[in-house]
Amino acid sequence: MAQSFTASGTGALAEINEGTRRVLVTGAAGRIGSYFAEHAQGKYDFRLMVQGDEDSESIEKIKAFGEVVTADLSELDKLKEFCQGIDTVVHMAGAPSPSETWQNLLDTNIIGTYNIFVAAKAAGCRRVIHASSIHAVSGYPPDVQVKTSEPVNPGDLYGVSKCFGEALGRYMAEKEGVSAICLRIGAFQPLEAGRKEESVSMLDAYVSHRDLHQLIEKCVDVENVQFAVLHGLSNNRFKRLDISDARELVGYDPQDDLTELNPKLKALNLSETVQTHSGVADGQESGIREEL
């Protein structure tokens, strides 16, 4: 784990500052950005960035949650302006599909991400939270649970672009002084989607809206983390990505488990029928019982 994070101070890593922060959300009309803005309004002072080509209904909706501004990720001067007075940038804008072509990825996920970090540095922002993806490590075999300390292993060019964001984040945090937390986000879906029978395909990658929202808030609030890669999954019985770093570094406490939401899986009662292989938890007697 020591390879995947650095601290910025000597206090507890999960130390929280309770004051109101000014937060810039890019991609604020998207699924993750809009949910975060809606459910954290009042806690943060929001500046919500859209690119202007989103549907008008989505843009109208988020106007109730904060100041809405418009810029493309290629417009560095505008990004610098919008980062002024901002504590934390929650960078959710980007080309979102694993099937994206190289040029789209280059313009948005690579050059655009670079511009966001540079703008944050120029404006004196404390932190950037970067939306990475499970695709940064999806090249590992499906029977491997990936830890944050293991090398990146993208399964597609989209994943490659997310690896760039993680590398840039570490450079900016450790060499340029802008704290960066990169979230490898899994299959982001509402609870209703998790309850559909076909959701079994997300068995090891599901993250509910409320769990990811909690993790983003934790990453905004935590004080002493200078850089980290954290895995954004719910508390699923089976997890493709290990979430222990998120628990330990920022106090993440996910509430949802796809094996309890999906009707096919819930009927199997996996939490009780699958052994944990951890001794007393599986009903074994204590090995020190004769000495007690």
Residue, then its C-alpha position, 0 to 999 in steps of 0.5 A: m500500500a505504501q506505493s499507492f499513496t503519500a501523506s502531506g502531514t504528520g496527523a491522522l490521514a483520515e483527519i477531516n476539516e469540517g469547514t465549507r469548501r468551494v468545489l468546482v465540479t467538471g462534467a457537472a451535468g453528467r451522471i456522477g457529477s450531477y448526483f454529487a452536486e444534488h446530494a452535497q448542495g449545502k455542504y459545499d459551495f459549488r461551481l458547476m462546469v458544463q461544456g455547453d453541448e449537454d441537453s438543456e434539461s440536464i443543465e437547467k437541473i443543476k442550476a439549483f445546486g450552484e453556479v453554472v459555468t461553461a467551458d471546454l477542457s481545451e480552454l486553459d484560460k477559462l479553466k484557470e479563471f473557473c479554478q480561482g477561489i476553489d479549494t477542490v476540483v472534482h474532475m468528472a468530465g471526459a470521454p466516458s466510453p471504453s470504445e472511444t477512439w484515440q483522438n477523442l481520448l487524446d483531446t479530452n482525457i489526456i490534454g483536457t486532464y492536463n489542463i485541469f491540473v495546470a489550471a488548479k495549480a495556477a489558481g492555488c487549489r488545494r486538491v484535484i479529485h480525478a475520475s479514473s476507472i476500473h479500466a485502468v486495471s481491467g487487463y488483469p485476469p478476472d480471478v485477480q483482485v487488484k490492489t492499488s499498489e499493483p502496476v496499472n494494467p489497462g484493458d483498452l485505450y480508454g484505460v490507458s488514458k486513465c492511467f495517464g491521469e493517475a500518473l499526472g496526478r502523482y506528479m502534480a501532487e509530489k512535485e507541483g504541490v497540488s494534492a490529487i486523489c484518483l478514484r478508480i470507479g467501477a460500474f456506477q449504477p442506482l440501487e434500482a439497477g442493482r435489483k434487476e436480474e441482469s445486474v449479475s454481470m456487475l457482480d464484482a464491479y458494482v458501485s451504488h450512487r450513494d456509496l460513490h457519493q460518500l467516497i467523493e465527499k470523503c476525498v474532498d474532506v480528508e486533510n492529510v492525503q497528498f496523493a492516493v489511488l483509491h478504488g470505488l466499489s460498493n461493499n460487494r461480497f466479491k470485489r474485483l478491486d480491493i477497497s481497503d485503502a479507501r477504508e483506511l485512508v479516508g474512512y470510506d464505509p460503503q453500504d451496498d452489496l450487489t449480492e444483497l440487491n440482485p434477486k438471483l444472488k440474494a436468494l443464495n444467501l451468500s453472506e452465510t453460505v460461503q465460507t470466509h476461511s477465517g476461523v471463528a467466523d466460520g464456526q471453528e473452535s478457538g485454537i487456544r481454548e485449552e489454554l484459557 
